[in-house]
Structure formats: C-alpha cells, structure tokens
Amino acid sequence: MFKHLKYIDGTSDKFWEIQTAGATHTVTYGRNGTAGQSKSKTFDSEEACLKDAEKLIAEKTKKGYSEDGTVDADSKEKGSAVRPPTAASQRKEEAIAALKLLIKEARMADIIPFLEEYSSGNLEILKKEIRAAKRYWVDYSDLSKDPEFKNKAQYNWGTRGTKEQQRTVKLLALATFSGSDAGNWDIFYELLNQARSKEVIQILAYAKPKWLGGYLLQLVRKNDWQQIKYDNLRFLEQMGHVDFEPELYASSISSFNNYESKSFFELLTTDELTVQRDIPLVFAYETGIHSTYWNYNYQNTVNELLWDKVFDTLLKNGKIDPELIITGALEAQTKNWNNNLKSYFRKLIERMKLSENTVIEHQQQFFPLLHAEHSAVINFVVDYLKPFFSHRDFQLQEFLDWAEPIFMRTDIKTSLKTLLIQFDKLLKQKPEWQERFVSLTSDIFMISDLQLQERAAKFILKNQTEPSEELSGKLQLYKAQMMGTVAVDLKHLLQEDGYSEDEILAELNGQSSAQYSYQPTEVRCLNEAYEYPQTWNELFFKVGEVIGGSDPIQVEILMNAWVQQTAVFPADYQIQLEPYIKQLTGAYRESSWYNHFSGTFINMYYKPTVVYKDKDRYHNYSKWVSLMGSQLELLQRYRIDGIRLPLLSLPTHKPFWIAPSVLVERILAYQEAGVKINLLDLSIALSRTVREDLEGIEALIKQINEQQVQDVISYALGLDPMKVQQQSWLKNLLSSKDSDPVNWIGVWATVARTHHRDAYFEEFSKEPLANIPFAAQPFRPALKIEPTYYNGYNYTTRKSEQVYNGDKLTYHFPSYKQGAEAFLYHKDIFNRGNDTLLSYYLYRADVPYMHSLMPQNTESLSMFLTMGLNSKSDIGGKSSAAYLQEMLYDFFRFDQQSNLYLATSLFNKEKEVRAMAVEVILAAVNENRLDTTVLGKQLGMLLSNGYGPIGRCVEVLEQCRDISSKHNNALLQLLDVAFAHYNIAEKMPTNFKKIIEYYYDLMNKEQYHFPDDLQQVFGKLEIYKSLQPILKKIIK
C-alpha cells in the first residue's frame, strides 16, 4: 500500500505519506519540496500493519489532507474553534487566496495593483507566502511522488512552476522584500540583468529598493559566475536604484563573455565615467580580464584579448595615465590573486615597451617583487631589469638587498643562472662588487642542482682566489649540501688544506660507507589484540567511532558485537541512536564499504527483521569491496535467526590478523551451536590467519567434527599437506557457484595461493576454477604500454575525431567468470570491456579493506590497483597514497606487482602520493625489504617508455638521499638496474640529465664504483650531447 497526501492552506504547505512492506510501514512527512522525515513501525503480521495504515490515513483525511492538497472546509471547521473570524483575519485570508491565484495564473501585470490593494497591514504575511511559493513553484524538488507534477521531473527532480509562474514569484519578492529578507537568495540577479524590461522597471519604480548594491556584491562574493552585466548596473545606477560600490563595479566591468565583448568595446573606451572611474578598479580587485577575448572565433589559432585592445586604445588616445597601469600591474604581483591574472599584468607591462628612463624611475616598485611567492614573478623582475643593471642610476645595492633570499630558492634556477652571467659582466665594469657577488653566489649551494652548483663554483673560483673568513664560514655551513666534486674544487677556500679528497667525501657522508642488502625477515604479526565492545556504552561509543572514522575493521568489530550483544541493548536504544541515524542518513562518504555499512545499519534500525543488500552498481564496482556487503548480509541473518556468534573472519589482532587458536575456538563454537559455516567467511578468515602461536593447536583442531574443516585448517597453518576433496569435472561444471562442493574448492585454492604465491596446483586447473587467474597458477600476463584516445571535436574541420591522450600501462585481463565464490584472489581481475578500470570508482578509503582481505599475498591486489589508480601518472589522484600507506607495514612483502605500483607512484602528479612513496622507500630500505633489483627493472621500463615527468621521479629520489650511507647505497643499486634496463631513444627525455647528475653526486659521496656492465650503457648514452660532460666524470 502507498498513499501520498498534501495539506496546502494559509501558511501550511506540507505532505504526509505512508508505504507498507510486509509487516512494516514507513511514514514520511514534512514540507513540500523537501525529503521530509521518516519513521518505521513493525507489527506481528501484515494484516495488523495494513489495519494501522488505514487508520492513520483516515486520521489525516479527517484533518483536511488530500491528494491534491485542497483542504476541505468542513474538516477545517471541525478542527477549529467556533469563534467567528474577524475582519482582519478575513482580509488576510482574502489576500493569501488572491496571491496564490495571481501566481498560479502568472498575471505579472496585476502585481502592482494587487500589492496596492492588499500590502497595507498584510506585508509580512504576504512575504511569508511568497517564500513558500518560491519553495513550491521555483525551487528544484523531488517530484517522483508528486502525482500532479512528476511528469515534469527529470531523473525524479524538477520545478513545479512554468517560466511565467516562476517570474511572477520573483517579481513579487523584488517588490516586497527588504535587504535582510533577500538574504542569500540568488533569484534576483536574473531579474536585475533584465533591468530594462517593462515588468522590472515598473516593480523597481514601485518598490524603490535601497538594498540592491549590497545584495549584488554579496552575490558576487559568493559565486563569481552570478554577475550583473555592466550596462545593466550602470542603468540601475542612473535610475537611482544602485549606489557606486567599487568591488561590485570592478567585478561587473570585467565580466563580459567572449561573444559580447565587441559590442561593449565602445563603452569601455569612450564613456568618460567608465574610463576615469571604473576601469582603474581592475587593478584594485581580482577580476577575470585575462580570459575575455575580442571578437572571439573558434576557427582562429590565436584570438586577441579584449583588454589588450582596450588598454592599447586608451593609451594611444591618451585617455589613461601610463603611471596608473604600471603601478597597478606591479602591485597586482604582490596580491594573492589568480596566477594567470598576474601573468596578464606582467605581459601588459611588456607590451607597453617602457623607455629606459621610465624603468629607472619605477625601479623601486620592481624590487619588492623579488620576495614574491610565485617564481614566475621573480623570473619576470630579473629578466626585465637585467638590461639596466649597468645604468648609472640603477640602485644595485638596494636590488641586491632585496634579491639576497632568492639565491636559496629551488624554483628560480633560470633567474640564478641569469644573475651569475650578469654578475660576471658587471665585475668588468664594477670590480668593487666582487665580494658581495661571491658571497651571494655561495648561497646557491643550498640548492640541490649539480649543474647550478658547478656554475656557482666556477664563478667563485674565477673571482675569489684567496680565502676569506666570511666566505669560508658560509662554505663550511653549506658543505653537506655540495654535490659532485664541488667540495673538492673549493677545498682551498674552505681553509681545510689538511683534508684529502677522501676525507672531504667521508665528512660529507657523515659516516663510513655502508652496503645495502635485500634481506627481508619474518616479523611477528600477533602483537596487539583488539578489544571488543561488551556493554551498551561501549557499543554506543563504537557507533560514533565508526561513523566518524575511516577504519573498515572497526565496522566489522561493531557489527559483530551488534549481533552478539543484543541482550545489553536498553529499551530506548533506538531513541539514543536517533542522532547517529540522522548523521548516517544525511552524510556522504567516498567509500563503498562505508556505504554498505550505513545502508545496513539504517535498515537494522528501521527494519530489523529484513535483510538489507546494497545493490548500487558503484558501491559494488570492486568485487573485493563488495565482500563487506556479503559479510554484513551474513551478520543480519545471524541477528534475525538469533545466532549470537561472531563471523570467523573477525580480526583478533591489529591491523587485520586472526590468531589460529581463536579461529579454531570459533569453529568449535559454531559446531556446538549447530551453525553451518559460511565458506566465504571461512576463506576470508584463513586468508587473515597467520602461522604464529601454534602451541597446542593440533589438539584443538582434532576436536572439529567435520574432516574437511580439520584438513584445511591444518594445511593453512602448515601442519599437513593439501587434502582437497575432488569431485568429477562434470559435477563441478553443473554445480552452482554457491554450492558447498564448489566453494570448498575455492577455500582450498585461497589457502594455497595465500601461502604459495609462485606454485602451480594441478588440483585447481579444472572446473570450477579452470582458467581463473591465480587459481592453478600465478597470473602474470605481459605488461603493455598502449596509447589512449578520447572523442574530441575539431572546431576547424567541424568533425569529431580521436584525440591522443597519452600512453597507459595495461594488462590483458580475461573475461569475467565467477568460478567459486569462496576463492578470493581473482575477484577483480577481469576485463571490463569498454568500461575500463575507472579511478573515480576506486575510493581511497576502500584500499585498506581490500588489503585486509588478502594481506599475506598482495600480488592480485597490486595488479588491480596499478591498473585502476596508476596506469597513467595523472589519473589516480591522491587515492594512490592509500596503498602506499599499507606498504609501510613491516610485514608487507614486495613482489613484482607491488614494486610496479611503487615505481609508478614516483611519477604521480600528486605531491602527497610522491611524499608517501618517499616514506615507503626509506622504511623499506631501513628494514632491508626493498628489492632494488625488481624495483630498478620497473623504473627502467617506465623511464624508457615516457610513463610520466622525470622531474617528479628525481624529486622523490632527492628526498631519499643522504638519510644514511645505507640508503645512498640502496639508491645507487636501484639506479644501476634502472640504467641497465633503460632503452635509449633517439631524443633524450626531458630532465633525464637530472637523474644522471643525481647518480654522479651519490657516486662521489659514497666513493662508489658502478658495475662493469654499466660501462657499455654509459657509452651508449653519450649520443646525447648534453650528457657527455657528466658521463665523462662518471666513467673517469
């Protein structure tokens, strides 16, 4: 049964509906246009539920509710006192009725006559009704349950009113509202952009509002796309409705779109008030003048900017002071504005082609920009002023004072190279500046760039033959940051004549050279046990922890306890939970496991006897993450059936491990209670169970009655060989994927692959696991790098075409095949056809849960996440950091796939991901579990194929350097392998030289000699001319 009723009368505008489902009915009520509030009630039988629903419907109908919202007069009289209405109340009712009819019939011409007749004494009630009318006629609402208007809905949502009805509501609001009434309503700017229309002129003349300027400014600050056109703003000012507000006018004058800019050009260049008062505002407020084109045509290769033409015309005609532009454009560089806007102003200065005298006159306005945060500003100042360094009136001392901090900045290397060249030229004319120039140049050694440091060293050696106390002190301070042989070259200026080359290198190391060796060791996993909630207070606290947290294991703990501890629930537990239920209902979380949990928990609150299953496509995009739904379904069934036992897969120790003895004890508890073991649950449990604390376990296992359970537990713990019970291939083929014989094979296969990642198992080569990845043998297809394309539109040819979108890593995955539900390792390893793995369906918060399902063998998960998050260097976003976080666990073992994931992360566009990659490398080297050979091969392959910007990779490697001699040695080994597997291309990749320089610096610091087989590799690299000098140093 479903019934939807409405009550629309006077100030009331609400709905009430009821829907029955079996023995439960749900009542939803609230204001029309809102989702409302819901309450569910469960009865002993379906008949009792229907009877109560009919009773509630009769009560609402008696109160005046109806399907179309019309309130029956008799019901109103029965529900009210017999007192006769006063004249004032009758007048209000008459005004409200007239207002509703006016809106319904969209009689815009009658608005002013209506207000003249009814507004006196009724203004507040009319404004209240207008607000209600906006909610009903104008606002987007869920119309799926509104019989009268649902045909207007698109994807269930839409507006009830026609364009005329909505405009009537807006005009009524404009005619009656004050500034405080308008608040943050955004409906008026549309009317004000039609300021010359007859209706708007009449309404403004009637209302004479004084709040429009402040309202428009507030709107612009909130949403910069809600602009009022400049000509409309000037018209409103002329009519006396808007006062001059600088920020508003600056925003408006810069808001022309590309297609109307030409028509406004004359106004911008000829109107005196515009030129003298409003145009200077674009230098005072952040605007979008850098992105508005003059006479835009998509077929043009280059389109002229509107404001370039405006400023050129004004300057040519002498209508604007150049001083205003120079000062405004330079001051803009110091503000926290859009970088593209600041770039536009810099180009504007360049376009002006200032004379030498003008530049010298304004030089002090350039100097403070040397402290700008954005490197482009500093590069501009250095490049623009360099022709004037030798001018007699150029204030070089003040320039150098301002410039001193930039000599330590890593993001302005081009400017520093420029300054070194200029210093060298200036010393020929002004030798008295030698000491200052050398002192400033020495600060460059704080920058980790071999080429730049060598330039700085050459400049110092050329211009400083004898040591000085100040210079020696600075060089001593920077000695640890010196790269290559710079420290040796500057030895005599360091005033350490007694040091040999080897001693200097050892000093730079900070310790003796140490070798790195890949020797992963087994670590203990069962260190910290979980504590499960036992009391209601502990359960209640856990609910809040889960809702506010991001740990999926806490969901498992909560939901298992929820099933086990129902006896401790207080009578009013639902009332206590209401705030959490509201929080869950209204919250959105980018996590599929969390959505499975929230849907289940809400359902258990309202419909505790109904099993909830989240069928949302996107929540089940990953088959692994959807296992959270399977676990929660099983727990719901346990609760309904009165089974007070935890799932076998509930972790006992942090972060997700299960102790063998606890697992066996749970199985014995199932046995005693007569509860059948769910084989998917058992499979997850065995994947999480570690081979630790096995004393006395065999005696416990022998208490298990079912032989196959005994056998698989013993095999999982390494006590006995595999004893999988086979049935004929025909039976397997005909059996359901959910049948016990099929799922038992899945359990055995999961255990086998958990502990034997490289083995081949004949037992799983036939149905139901035939050709299933990771079942009979590891799934290791060839990695390919393929071009990607997207459908684009060529505006020149006016045709759709395929546009190249970079290369990506790819594996050939097989078509989807269920196999056995209890087998874990293959679930997401299948070909999705045209719907390739999409990173935006793989949420960051889901990765820890996926890892928790298969923590002892991560090969298939690493393959899946590499394709989903890291197949290209710019697709995974910050989600890629989640799996790197898992790699920080000391028990994590790197295989070929996880090394590929780590290698691709070095090129990720997100700094957070690259920073996490640094943490992983440092921790793995420290714990001797980084396989530099495998990681080096992957890195060499990625470098060979141009996977991502090499500069990002170098940034990661630089942050790993000089932690210790051991770390440096590991990095050298890594690069040895990467170079050996690098395929030399015809053109040298951008920033490849930085890796070579990085390698050379490490070699010098560690006194390292590269393997003999690299001699040939370095010889081949000499085809790149720019590498020849550094390669000669390496080979020497």
Rosetta blueprint (number, residue, H / E / L):
1 M L
2 F E
3 K E
4 H E
5 L E
6 K E
7 Y E
8 I E
9 D E
10 G L
11 T L
12 S E
13 D E
14 K E
15 F E
16 W E
17 E E
18 I E
19 Q E
20 T E
21 A E
22 G L
23 A L
24 T E
25 H E
26 T E
27 V E
28 T E
29 Y E
30 G E
31 R E
32 N L
33 G L
34 T L
35 A L
36 G L
37 Q E
38 S E
39 K E
40 S E
41 K E
42 T E
43 F L
44 D L
45 S L
46 E H
47 E H
48 A H
49 C H
50 L H
51 K H
52 D H
53 A H
54 E H
55 K H
56 L H
57 I H
58 A H
59 E H
60 K H
61 T H
62 K H
63 K L
64 G L
65 Y L
66 S E
67 E L
68 D L
69 G L
70 T L
71 V L
72 D L
73 A H
74 D H
75 S H
76 K H
77 E H
78 K H
79 G L
80 S L
81 A L
82 V L
83 R L
84 P L
85 P L
86 T L
87 A H
88 A H
89 S H
90 Q H
91 R H
92 K H
93 E H
94 E H
95 A H
96 I H
97 A H
98 A H
99 L H
100 K H
101 L H
102 L H
103 I H
104 K H
105 E L
106 A L
107 R L
108 M H
109 A H
110 D H
111 I H
112 I H
113 P H
114 F H
115 L H
116 E H
117 E H
118 Y H
119 S L
120 S L
121 G L
122 N L
123 L H
124 E H
125 I H
126 L H
127 K H
128 K H
129 E H
130 I H
131 R H
132 A H
133 A H
134 K H
135 R H
136 Y H
137 W H
138 V H
139 D L
140 Y L
141 S E
142 D E
143 L L
144 S L
145 K L
146 D L
147 P L
148 E L
149 F L
150 K H
151 N H
152 K H
153 A L
154 Q E
155 Y L
156 N L
157 W E
158 G E
159 T L
160 R L
161 G L
162 T L
163 K H
164 E H
165 Q H
166 Q H
167 R H
168 T H
169 V H
170 K H
171 L H
172 L H
173 A H
174 L H
175 A H
176 T H
177 F L
178 S L
179 G H
180 S H
181 D H
182 A H
183 G L
184 N L
185 W L
186 D L
187 I L
188 F H
189 Y H
190 E H
191 L H
192 L H
193 N L
194 Q L
195 A L
196 R L
197 S L
198 K H
199 E H
200 V H
201 I H
202 Q H
203 I H
204 L H
205 A H
206 Y H
207 A H
208 K L
209 P L
210 K L
211 W L
212 L H
213 G H
214 G H
215 Y H
216 L H
217 L H
218 Q H
219 L H
220 V H
221 R H
222 K H
223 N L
224 D L
225 W L
226 Q L
227 Q L
228 I L
229 K L
230 Y H
231 D H
232 N H
233 L H
234 R H
235 F H
236 L H
237 E H
238 Q H
239 M L
240 G L
241 H L
242 V L
243 D L
244 F L
245 E L
246 P H
247 E H
248 L H
249 Y H
250 A H
251 S H
252 S H
253 I H
254 S L
255 S L
256 F L
257 N L
258 N L
259 Y L
260 E L
261 S H
262 K H
263 S H
264 F H
265 F H
266 E H
267 L H
268 L H
269 T H
270 T H
271 D L
272 E H
273 L H
274 T H
275 V H
276 Q H
277 R H
278 D H
279 I H
280 P H
281 L H
282 V H
283 F H
284 A L
285 Y L
286 E L
287 T L
288 G L
289 I H
290 H H
291 S H
292 T L
293 Y E
294 W L
295 N L
296 Y L
297 N L
298 Y L
299 Q L
300 N L
301 T L
302 V L
303 N L
304 E L
305 L E
306 L H
307 W H
308 D H
309 K H
310 V H
311 F H
312 D H
313 T H
314 L H
315 L H
316 K H
317 N L
318 G L
319 K L
320 I L
321 D L
322 P H
323 E H
324 L H
325 I H
326 I H
327 T H
328 G H
329 A H
330 L H
331 E H
332 A H
333 Q L
334 T L
335 K L
336 N L
337 W L
338 N L
339 N H
340 N H
341 L H
342 K H
343 S H
344 Y H
345 F H
346 R H
347 K H
348 L H
349 I H
350 E H
351 R H
352 M H
353 K L
354 L L
355 S L
356 E H
357 N H
358 T H
359 V H
360 I H
361 E H
362 H L
363 Q H
364 Q H
365 Q H
366 F H
367 F H
368 P H
369 L H
370 L H
371 H H
372 A L
373 E L
374 H L
375 S H
376 A H
377 V H
378 I H
379 N H
380 F H
381 V H
382 V H
383 D H
384 Y H
385 L H
386 K H
387 P H
388 F H
389 F L
390 S L
391 H L
392 R L
393 D L
394 F L
395 Q L
396 L H
397 Q H
398 E H
399 F H
400 L H
401 D H
402 W H
403 A H
404 E H
405 P H
406 I H
407 F H
408 M H
409 R L
410 T L
411 D L
412 I L
413 K H
414 T H
415 S H
416 L H
417 K H
418 T H
419 L H
420 L H
421 I H
422 Q H
423 F H
424 D H
425 K H
426 L H
427 L H
428 K H
429 Q H
430 K L
431 P H
432 E H
433 W H
434 Q H
435 E H
436 R H
437 F H
438 V H
439 S H
440 L H
441 T H
442 S H
443 D H
444 I H
445 F H
446 M H
447 I L
448 S L
449 D L
450 L H
451 Q H
452 L H
453 Q H
454 E H
455 R H
456 A H
457 A H
458 K H
459 F H
460 I H
461 L H
462 K H
463 N H
464 Q L
465 T L
466 E L
467 P L
468 S L
469 E H
470 E H
471 L H
472 S H
473 G H
474 K H
475 L H
476 Q H
477 L H
478 Y H
479 K H
480 A H
481 Q H
482 M L
483 M L
484 G L
485 T L
486 V H
487 A H
488 V H
489 D H
490 L L
491 K H
492 H H
493 L H
494 L L
495 Q L
496 E L
497 D L
498 G L
499 Y L
500 S L
501 E H
502 D H
503 E H
504 I H
505 L H
506 A H
507 E H
508 L H
509 N H
510 G L
511 Q L
512 S L
513 S L
514 A L
515 Q L
516 Y L
517 S L
518 Y L
519 Q L
520 P L
521 T L
522 E L
523 V L
524 R L
525 C L
526 L L
527 N L
528 E L
529 A E
530 Y L
531 E L
532 Y L
533 P L
534 Q L
535 T L
536 W H
537 N H
538 E H
539 L H
540 F H
541 F H
542 K H
543 V H
544 G H
545 E H
546 V H
547 I H
548 G H
549 G L
550 S L
551 D L
552 P H
553 I H
554 Q H
555 V H
556 E H
557 I H
558 L H
559 M H
560 N H
561 A H
562 W H
563 V H
564 Q H
565 Q L
566 T H
567 A H
568 V H
569 F L
570 P L
571 A L
572 D L
573 Y H
574 Q H
575 I H
576 Q H
577 L H
578 E H
579 P H
580 Y H
581 I H
582 K H
583 Q H
584 L H
585 T H
586 G H
587 A L
588 Y L
589 R L
590 E L
591 S L
592 S H
593 W H
594 Y H
595 N H
596 H H
597 F H
598 S H
599 G H
600 T H
601 F H
602 I H
603 N H
604 M H
605 Y H
606 Y H
607 K L
608 P L
609 T L
610 V L
611 V L
612 Y L
613 K L
614 D L
615 K L
616 D L
617 R L
618 Y L
619 H L
620 N L
621 Y L
622 S L
623 K L
624 W L
625 V L
626 S L
627 L H
628 M H
629 G H
630 S H
631 Q H
632 L H
633 E H
634 L H
635 L H
636 Q H
637 R H
638 Y H
639 R H
640 I H
641 D H
642 G L
643 I L
644 R L
645 L L
646 P L
647 L L
648 L L
649 S L
650 L L
651 P L
652 T L
653 H E
654 K L
655 P L
656 F L
657 W E
658 I E
659 A L
660 P H
661 S H
662 V H
663 L H
664 V H
665 E H
666 R H
667 I H
668 L H
669 A H
670 Y H
671 Q H
672 E H
673 A H
674 G L
675 V L
676 K L
677 I L
678 N L
679 L H
680 L H
681 D H
682 L H
683 S H
684 I H
685 A H
686 L H
687 S H
688 R H
689 T E
690 V L
691 R L
692 E L
693 D L
694 L L
695 E L
696 G L
697 I H
698 E H
699 A H
700 L H
701 I H
702 K L
703 Q L
704 I L
705 N L
706 E L
707 Q H
708 Q H
709 V H
710 Q H
711 D H
712 V H
713 I H
714 S H
715 Y H
716 A H
717 L L
718 G L
719 L L
720 D L
721 P L
722 M L
723 K L
724 V L
725 Q L
726 Q L
727 Q L
728 S L
729 W H
730 L H
731 K H
732 N H
733 L H
734 L H
735 S L
736 S L
737 K L
738 D L
739 S L
740 D H
741 P H
742 V H
743 N H
744 W H
745 I H
746 G H
747 V H
748 W H
749 A H
750 T H
751 V H
752 A H
753 R H
754 T H
755 H H
756 H L
757 R L
758 D L
759 A L
760 Y L
761 F L
762 E H
763 E H
764 F H
765 S L
766 K L
767 E L
768 P L
769 L L
770 A L
771 N L
772 I L
773 P L
774 F L
775 A L
776 A L
777 Q L
778 P L
779 F L
780 R L
781 P L
782 A L
783 L L
784 K E
785 I E
786 E E
787 P E
788 T E
789 Y E
790 Y E
791 N E
792 G E
793 Y E
794 N E
795 Y L
796 T L
797 T L
798 R L
799 K E
800 S E
801 E E
802 Q E
803 V E
804 Y E
805 N E
806 G E
807 D E
808 K E
809 L E
810 T E
811 Y L
812 H L
813 F L
814 P L
815 S L
816 Y L
817 K L
818 Q L
819 G L
820 A L
821 E L
822 A L
823 F L
824 L L
825 Y L
826 H L
827 K L
828 D L
829 I L
830 F L
831 N L
832 R L
833 G L
834 N L
835 D L
836 T L
837 L L
838 L L
839 S H
840 Y H
841 Y H
842 L L
843 Y L
844 R H
845 A H
846 D H
847 V H
848 P H
849 Y H
850 M H
851 H H
852 S H
853 L H
854 M L
855 P L
856 Q L
857 N L
858 T L
859 E H
860 S H
861 L H
862 S H
863 M H
864 F H
865 L H
866 T H
867 M H
868 G H
869 L H
870 N L
871 S L
872 K L
873 S L
874 D L
875 I L
876 G L
877 G H
878 K H
879 S H
880 S H
881 A H
882 A H
883 Y H
884 L H
885 Q H
886 E H
887 M L
888 L L
889 Y L
890 D L
891 F L
892 F L
893 R L
894 F L
895 D L
896 Q H
897 Q H
898 S H
899 N H
900 L H
901 Y H
902 L H
903 A H
904 T H
905 S H
906 L L
907 F L
908 N L
909 K L
910 E L
911 K H
912 E H
913 V H
914 R H
915 A H
916 M H
917 A H
918 V H
919 E H
920 V H
921 I H
922 L H
923 A H
924 A H
925 V H
926 N H
927 E L
928 N L
929 R L
930 L L
931 D L
932 T H
933 T H
934 V H
935 L H
936 G H
937 K H
938 Q H
939 L H
940 G H
941 M H
942 L H
943 L H
944 S H
945 N L
946 G L
947 Y L
948 G L
949 P L
950 I H
951 G H
952 R H
953 C H
954 V H
955 E H
956 V H
957 L H
958 E H
959 Q H
960 C H
961 R L
962 D L
963 I L
964 S L
965 S H
966 K H
967 H H
968 N H
969 N H
970 A H
971 L H
972 L H
973 Q H
974 L H
975 L H
976 D H
977 V H
978 A H
979 F H
980 A H
981 H L
982 Y L
983 N L
984 I L
985 A L
986 E L
987 K L
988 M L
989 P L
990 T L
991 N L
992 F H
993 K H
994 K H
995 I H
996 I H
997 E H
998 Y H
999 Y H
1000 Y H
1001 D H
1002 L H
1003 M H
1004 N H
1005 K H
1006 E H
1007 Q L
1008 Y L
1009 H L
1010 F L
1011 P L
1012 D L
1013 D L
1014 L H
1015 Q H
1016 Q H
1017 V H
1018 F H
1019 G H
1020 K H
1021 L H
1022 E L
1023 I L
1024 Y L
1025 K H
1026 S H
1027 L H
1028 Q H
1029 P H
1030 I H
1031 L H
1032 K H
1033 K H
1034 I H
1035 I H
1036 K L
